[in-house]
Amino acid sequence: MTRTRVYLDYNATAPLRPEAARAMTALFEAAAGAGTNPSSVHADGRAARKRLEDARAGVAALVGAKPADLVFVSGATEANNWVLARAPVDGLAVSAIEHDSVLAPARARAAAEGLPLVEIAADGDGVVTPAAVAAALDDLAARGARRPLVSVMVANNEVGTIQPVAEIAAEARARGALVHTDAVQAAGKTPLDMAALGVDALSVSAHKIGGPPGVGALVLCGGLALDPLIAGGGQERRYRSGTENLPGIVGFAAAAEAAAAGLDAMAGLGALRDRLEAAVVATAPEAVVFARKAERLANTSAFAVPGLKAETQMMHMDLAGVSVGSGSACSSGKVSPSHVLAAMGADADLCDGALRISLGWATTEAEVDRAAAAWGALYRRLAGSSAPAAGPTAGEVA
């Protein structure tokens, strides 16, 4: 089917992959009249249980985890809240560029329980350095924390910076800390291996990789044990009671398998991202591309032009048939200044005007060029620029 709009907001949510849609449809058809409760002891229930455990193995493989360590939840927001609110620790160190589903429960717990909290600064390229984490943990130790929790994401949702999580985890372990990482944006975009990362907990979400919304997973291993999230029937290793969302989980696993198979193609999106950024800078030389010098996800670009508001740009892009983002998409109906860019030291004007364009598994070169042309048109209209009407060709970009 031909798409009339250009969708470049994959970091907010990816379109449902056909593999996930087919897997869910097949489950519904197979389960008609039989049910999908994996806890039932009859043959139909045992068949549902097998589908559940096969799916668990498929999702675990995407992040290099053991299936037995993976607990299905409603999404990464739930997973992050669960860890930050309930981990048995006496101090918290979270990076200042984390998603709000990490920052909010950390701040709430610190306020409610009187736990010491350090929000670790990122550098100007959006990198949280191991040295900064070590300093934060030394600060917590000076305030009496003996077993703190560190939470640093694998890749940032706004600017795409990939964090040195393995090195951070080594620093944390040397100081007796537990480590959690939000791998939502990295999963399916860059190879992940939980053992190599050296973390105790890892969060992922289905809809970011082309699975259905409303399902995610928390992987728990190492020294981190959490109190059960929901009491009741004892599902999910007694961590999260309630009948599992088997259709969503099956779709999650199908998307995970497709994402794993497409990792090389995702890496290739870097050429399209660079093409887009070159077009933006050619049109608006004053444009600032964030984290351009850092290791980034190949699909993610964030940029701003002084004096242009994000909300205005998004509206014009939307009217041109191009869907883009600005910061996190989890605050429904509002465009707010980016706390990530503020933590990176960006000027308030740039924080107010940053656009995030994120490519994905179905993005084409023609769509990227259409987005660049639409942005160039709005720039000339809003800024009165005399910049050329078209961005550079692929050869000029190279």
ABEGO torsion letter per residue (X at the ends): XBBABBBBAAAABBBBBAAAAAAAAAAAAAABGAEABAABABAAAAAAAAAAAAAAAAAAAAAGBBAAABBBBAEAAAAAAAAAAABBBABBBBBAABBAAAAAAAAAAAAAAGBBBBBBBBBAAGBBBAAAAAAAAAAAAAAGBABBBBBBBABBAAAGBBBBAAAAAAAAAAAGBBBBBBAAAABGABBBBAAAAGBABBBBBAAAAGBBBGBBBBBBBEABBBBBABBEAGBGGGABBEBBBAAAAAAAAAAAAAAAAAAAAAAAAAAAAAAAAAAAAAABAABBBBGAABBBBAABBBBBBBGBBAAAAAAAAAAAGBBBBBEBAABBGBBBBBAAAAAAGBBAAAAAABBBBBBBAABBAAAAAAAAAAAAAAAAAAAGBABBABBBBAAAAX
